[in-house]
Amino acid sequence: MDVAPTWTLLSRLIGTWQGSGRGEFPTIEAFTYRETFEVVEVVPGRRLHYRQRTWRTSVDPAVPSHVETGFINLSPEGQIELLNAQGSDRVEAMTGTIDETPGGFMLKLASRSLADDDRMLTSWREWTLDGDNLIYTMGMSTTAVPIGSLHLEAELRRFSGT
């Protein structure tokens, strides 16, 4: 399978992104945050590494909130996989699809495995790239909210990179 077109889309993530977002969930108080999202290529045509750091801005002064690092892999069959470890000890493996859009792409990912957080049942993410803007949402279902709900939404702007 020719995975070059899919890789061309994914490689548009390479660079540093910064922006802000908001979080909510039925079991917590809503909050705002700022974020830095850094993406580098580690295996040409196959693997990206990313690091995400957030600071809660709904408190003064802003405090570190979330750290996540992981890989975005493209299999020889063209399947997209996201593997990550989070500062809360949660580990996720997600798979998904990517569709080209006029300004970039829409990537949809769903959990296939969650570890080290007994509260989690499922999670999902959607990333929409439009030029130098990256919008994402993240939702989840937990033992307390089994139907699932939106948890995060943010808009980031390319700060550096391709």
N, C-alpha and C positions, 0 to 999 in steps of 0.2 A: 504494500500500500504506500502511495506517495503521501507522506506526512508533511512535506515542505509547506503547503499552504497553511496548515494548522500551526506549524511552528512559526511561520511569518507573523501570524496573528498574536500568538503568545509572546513572542520576543518583543512586541511593542510595550510590554510591561517593564522592560529593563530600564532602570533609572531610579531616581529618588522622587517620591511623591509626598506631598504634605497637604494637610487640610484639617477639617473638623467634622464631627458627627454628633449623633445623639443616641443614647441607649435607653431602652425601656424593657420591661417584661412584667407580667402580672404580679410577680412576687417581689419586685424591687421598686424603689423610687427612681423616677426618670433622672437622667444625668446627661451632661454634655462633655465632650472630650476633644482634644486635638491629637493628631496622629502623624507619624512619619512611617512610611512604607518604602523599604529599599529592596530592589530586585536586581540580581546579577545572574549572568549565565555561567554555569559551572560545567556543563557538558554540552558542547555546541550541537544545536539541533535536537536536544533531548531533555535537558534539565536546567531549571532555574532554581536559585536559592533566594528565599525572601526572609526579611526580618521586619516585624511590625512592632511599634512601640506607641503606647498611648498615655496621655496625661489627662486626668479629670479636670475640667475647667469649671465645673459647677460648684467647686469649692475654692476658697482663696486662702493660701496660694494653691496653684495647680499642683496636683500630686501624681506621681507615677501610678498607672492603673493596670495596664495589661502589657505583657510581652509575649510575642509568639514568633517562632522561627520554623522554617520548613522548606520543602521542595515542591515544585510543580514539575511533574514528569510528563513526558509524552512517550507513550509506548510505540513500538514499531507498527502496531496496528492502528495507531492514531488515537488511542484512548488517553484522556487527560486524567491525571491523578494528583491530588494535593495531599501531602503528608506533613503534619505539623506537631510540634510540642509547644505547650503553652506554660506560662509562668505559674499557673495554678496547678500544674502537674497533669492536666488533661492532655491526651494524645488523640489525634484524629487522623483517619484515613478517609478521603473523599474521592469520588469519581464524578466525571461530568462531561458535558458537551460544550462546544464553542460554535457560535454562529457569527459569521461576518455581518457587519452592519455598515451603512454608508460612512460612518465616522470611525469605525473600529471593530468592536465585537461585543457580544454578550456571552459570558461564560456562566454556566449553571452547574453547581456542584452539590452533591448530596452525600451524607455520611454513609460509609459502609462499615466502619468500625470506630468505636469510641472506647477509650480506656482511661482508667484512673480517675473517674468521676461517676460515682454510682447514681447521681441524680439525672444524668443525661440519657435520653432515649434516642434522639435523632438531632441532626443539625443540617442546615443547608445554607449556601451562599450564592449570591448572584453578583457578578462584576460586570459593569457596563463601561466600556472604554469609548470615549467620543473625543478624538483628537488628543489634547493634553489634559483631559478631564477623566477621572476614574470615579465612578459612583458604585458603591457596593451596599448590599444589604445582607444581613445574617439573621437567620431565625433558628429556633430550636424547640424541641419538645422535651419535657422533663417529667420526672415522676410527679411533680406538683402541678404541671400544666401539660398533660399528655396530648392534647390536641395540637399544641404548638402555637408559637406566636413570634412576631417580629422581635428581635433583640437589639440589633444595631443597624444604623444607616449612616453613611458618611459620603462626603464628596471631597476628593483629593485632586490636587493639581500637580502636574509634573513640575518638579523643582530643578531636576537635572537629568541628563541621560538622553537616549535616542528618541 
